[in-house]
Amino acid sequence: MRKELLWQKLANKLAHRIATGRYPLGSQLPTELMLVETEKVSRNTVRAALQELKARGLIERQAHNGTRVISTGGARNFHQKLSSLRDLDDFGHNYGRRVTDIDFVTADRRLAEAINCAVGATFLRFVNTRTSNDPEDPAVVCTKVFINAAYGEIVTQARQHPETLIITFIEELFHKHCVQVKQSIQAVALPADIAKILGATAGEPALRILRHYLDAKEQVLEISVSYHPGRRYAFNMTLGKNSR
């Protein structure tokens, strides 16, 4: 296999940063000298990489005005394929989770309508993000998980084993059994509070996925609502045709 040259490697690295929003549309790229310093490469390497980005139509360069991003080129999406509860668990293990907040909340009318629960219901709420194994990739999702307030024992487990789904702890610690997940997928504008957590732009297109985890009696064990910025995520589903 042909080895990637330094300038090609740098060009791809910068293109990825542009595509994932680290260098947003209309923003200025770091100067040549700044890139030489931060990337530990020669100025000729930087110039060759920038010339490649210009050829791809991602940037424009003007004397005395620096280098400006004029196209994102399309972001690299995270693809999620779901056809079973096992796929949900696999997703949790393949994309690292970071718990950012845990608290108790009581559902007011707005929250009750948003997650389809009773007004006044009290929950233990987890807020977390998930990313790939590449440290330069932005978070693919921010999820708020709502569970019975009596399940406080889960907090320690969730912090110690962030890769594990909350529903797994509910099953193991409280002898519950989830038999189905009902989910609703909706195109929305990314809320400002979620955008701040994800380092995204408030109001940009996003997918909102609401899930209710149910036992055999259709009692709710967990409710989760996830927000995926549109440029960072693709949802794939396989539908089977019943034979008759």
C-alpha positions in Angstrom: 0.0 0.0 0.0 1.3 3.4 -0.9 2.4 5.4 2.1 0.5 8.7 2.7 2.7 11.7 2.3 3.0 14.3 5.1 1.1 17.0 3.2 -1.6 14.5 2.3 -2.0 13.4 5.9 -2.2 17.1 7.0 -4.7 17.9 4.2 -7.0 15.0 5.3 -6.7 16.0 8.9 -7.7 19.6 8.2 -10.5 18.5 5.9 -11.8 16.3 8.6 -11.8 19.2 11.1 -13.7 21.3 8.6 -16.2 18.6 7.9 -16.9 18.0 11.6 -17.3 21.7 12.5 -14.0 22.3 14.3 -13.4 24.9 11.6 -16.9 26.1 10.7 -18.1 27.4 7.4 -16.9 31.0 7.0 -14.2 30.8 9.7 -10.5 31.4 9.3 -8.0 28.6 9.4 -4.9 29.0 11.5 -2.1 30.8 9.8 0.7 28.8 8.1 3.1 29.6 10.9 0.5 28.5 13.5 0.1 25.2 11.6 3.8 24.7 11.4 4.0 25.1 15.2 1.0 23.0 16.2 1.4 20.2 13.6 5.2 20.0 13.8 5.7 20.0 10.1 7.6 22.3 7.6 6.1 25.3 6.0 6.3 23.6 2.6 4.2 20.8 3.9 1.6 23.2 5.2 1.5 25.1 1.9 1.0 21.8 0.0 -1.8 20.7 2.3 -3.6 24.1 2.0 -3.2 23.9 -1.8 -4.9 20.5 -1.7 -7.8 21.9 0.3 -8.1 24.7 -2.1 -8.2 22.3 -5.0 -11.0 20.4 -3.2 -13.0 23.6 -3.0 -12.9 23.7 0.8 -11.0 26.9 1.3 -10.1 30.2 -0.4 -6.8 32.0 0.2 -6.4 35.8 -0.2 -3.3 37.9 0.4 -3.5 39.7 3.7 -6.9 38.1 4.4 -5.8 34.6 5.5 -7.5 31.3 4.6 -11.3 31.1 4.9 -13.5 27.9 4.9 -16.0 28.1 2.1 -17.3 24.5 2.1 -17.5 21.7 4.6 -17.3 19.1 2.0 -19.8 16.9 3.9 -19.1 15.5 7.3 -18.1 11.9 8.0 -21.2 10.4 9.6 -21.6 7.9 12.3 -23.8 5.1 11.0 -26.0 3.1 13.4 -27.8 0.0 12.3 -30.6 -1.2 14.6 -32.7 -4.3 14.2 -32.7 -5.7 17.8 -32.0 -4.9 21.5 -28.6 -6.4 21.0 -27.7 -3.8 18.4 -28.5 -1.1 20.9 -26.1 -2.7 23.4 -23.4 -3.1 20.7 -23.7 0.6 19.9 -23.2 1.4 23.6 -19.9 -0.6 23.7 -18.6 0.7 20.3 -19.0 4.4 21.1 -17.6 5.5 24.5 -20.0 7.2 26.8 -19.2 10.1 29.1 -21.7 10.9 31.9 -21.8 14.7 32.2 -24.6 15.1 34.8 -26.8 13.1 37.2 -29.7 14.6 39.1 -33.3 14.2 40.2 -36.0 15.9 38.2 -39.8 16.2 38.5 -41.7 16.3 35.2 -43.5 19.5 34.6 -46.0 19.8 31.8 -43.3 20.6 29.2 -41.1 17.6 30.1 -44.1 15.3 30.4 -45.2 16.1 26.9 -41.6 15.8 25.6 -41.0 12.3 26.9 -44.6 11.1 27.2 -44.9 10.6 30.9 -47.2 11.8 33.7 -46.9 15.3 35.1 -45.3 15.2 38.5 -43.4 12.0 37.9 -40.0 12.0 39.6 -37.0 10.6 37.8 -33.3 10.0 38.3 -31.8 11.7 35.2 -28.5 10.9 33.5 -27.1 13.2 30.8 -24.3 11.6 28.7 -22.5 11.9 25.4 -21.0 9.3 23.1 -18.0 9.5 20.8 -16.0 7.2 18.6 -12.5 6.0 19.6 -10.9 8.8 17.5 -10.2 11.7 20.0 -10.6 14.2 17.1 -14.2 13.1 16.3 -16.9 15.2 17.9 -19.6 13.7 20.1 -22.2 11.9 18.0 -25.0 12.1 20.4 -26.3 13.6 23.7 -28.7 11.5 25.6 -30.9 12.2 28.6 -32.0 9.0 30.4 -34.9 9.0 32.9 -35.4 6.1 35.3 -37.3 5.4 38.5 -36.0 7.7 41.3 -35.8 4.6 43.5 -33.0 3.2 41.3 -30.3 5.3 42.9 -28.0 2.4 43.3 -27.3 2.6 39.6 -25.4 5.9 39.9 -22.2 4.2 41.1 -22.4 1.5 38.5 -23.0 4.0 35.7 -19.9 6.0 36.7 -17.7 3.0 37.0 -18.9 1.3 33.8 -19.9 4.2 31.4 -19.9 1.9 28.4 -22.9 -0.1 29.7 -26.5 0.8 29.0 -28.5 2.0 31.9 -31.2 -0.6 31.1 -28.6 -3.3 31.7 -28.1 -2.1 35.3 -31.8 -2.0 35.9 -32.1 -5.6 34.8 -29.2 -6.8 36.8 -29.7 -4.9 40.0 -33.5 -4.9 40.2 -34.3 -8.1 38.4 -36.3 -6.5 35.7 -36.5 -7.7 32.1 -36.8 -5.4 29.1 -38.6 -7.2 26.3 -39.2 -4.3 23.8 -38.2 -0.8 23.0 -40.6 1.6 21.4 -38.9 4.5 19.6 -40.0 7.6 17.8 -37.7 9.4 15.5 -38.2 13.1 14.6 -36.4 15.8 12.7 -35.9 18.8 14.9 -33.8 21.9 15.3 -31.0 21.2 17.8 -31.8 22.8 21.2 -29.4 25.4 22.5 -28.5 23.4 25.7 -27.8 20.3 23.7 -25.8 22.2 21.1 -23.6 23.6 23.9 -22.9 20.1 25.3 -22.1 18.7 21.8 -20.1 21.7 20.6 -22.6 22.1 17.7 -24.7 25.0 16.4 -28.0 25.7 18.1 -30.9 25.3 15.6 -29.0 23.1 13.1 -30.8 20.1 11.8 -30.8 17.1 14.1 -32.5 13.8 14.8 -34.4 13.3 18.1 -34.9 9.7 19.1 -37.3 9.0 22.0 -37.2 5.5 23.4 -39.4 3.8 26.0 -37.9 0.5 27.4 -40.8 -1.8 28.5 -41.1 -5.0 30.4 -43.6 -7.9 29.6 -46.4 -6.0 31.2 -45.6 -2.9 29.2 -44.5 -1.0 32.3 -41.8 1.6 31.5 -38.4 0.8 32.9 -36.5 3.6 31.3 -37.1 6.6 29.0 -34.3 8.1 26.9 -34.2 11.0 24.5 -31.2 11.4 22.2 -30.2 14.2 20.0 -27.9 13.6 17.0 -26.6 16.5 14.9 -27.6 15.8 11.3 -24.1 16.1 9.9 -22.6 13.6 12.3 -25.1 10.7 12.2 -26.9 8.3 9.9 -29.6 5.9 11.1 -29.9 2.6 9.1 -32.8 0.1 9.5 -33.4 -3.2 7.9 -37.0 -4.2 7.3 -38.0 -7.8 6.6 -40.9 -8.9 4.4 -43.2 -11.5 5.9 -43.8 -14.5 3.6 -47.5 -15.3 3.0 
